[in-house]
Amino acid sequence: MDDPWEPYRTAVNAQLRAEIGAAGISVSEFCRRTRIPRPTLDRYLNGTRDMPLKVLHRAGLALDVEPAVILARADERRRSRPTA
């Protein structure tokens, strides 16, 4: 069965990567700021583990971006992606 949330999850993960880059910090620094172990972050970003809201909140704090803004940008990313 297809996961209807997959396109959204993929967009959120891509947006989080973009936000880390825009903040001008390394992934290692992001992990330090959020207290997320690198292997766990990798599982979130590659979609093998769902990111809890509290983790998204910590990510927003570390990046100085409201979690709602990250989600809105991810939704825009998802909507602008061409469908197959």
N, C-alpha and C positions, 0 to 999 in steps of 0.2 A: 504494500500500500504506500502510495506517495505521501510524503510529509508536506502538508500545505504551508507549514511555517518555514520550510527550507529557504525559499527566496528571501524572506525577511531576515532570517538568521544569517544568511550569507551576506546580506547588505549591511547588517549591524556589525558583523565581524570585519568587513572591508572598511566600514566607516571608522571603526575603532583604530585600525591600522593607520588610516589616513590622519586621524586626530593625533596619534602618537607622532607621526612624521611632522605634522604641522606645528606641534609643540616643540619640535627640534630636540627631542630627547631620544635616547636609545631605548630599545626594548628592555635592556637590563635595568636602566634607570626607571622606566615605567614599573617594572616588577618590584624594584626597591620601594618606590613611592606607594604602591598599592599593597605591598606585602603579599603579592601573588607569586608563588613559585613559577619559574619559567616553564617547566613541563605542563603545569596546569594552564597557564596562559596559552601555550601552544594548542592544548586540547580545546580551549574555548575558541581560539581563532581559526582552527581548522575544522570546527564543527563537530568534533567527536564528543564534546561535552557541552551541554547548555550552560550559558552564563547566567548565574542568579542575579536578580535585580540589585542585591546589596553589592555585588561585585561591579556592576555597571555604575552604581553610585560612587564607589571608591575610585573607579576609573575617571569619572567626571571630576571628582575632587582633585585627583592627581594631575589632570589635564587642564583644570580651571575652565571646564565646559560643563554646563548643566546636562545631566543625563537625558532630559527631555530634548535638548538640542541635538545630542548625538542620535537619538532615536528619530527625530524629525529629518535630520540629514540622511540617515540610513534609508528612511522611507522614500525620500526624494531620489536617492540613488537607485532604489529598487524600482520605482516607477519609471525612471528614465532609461532603464536597461531594456534593450529590445527583446521581444519575446521570440522564441524559436518557431 
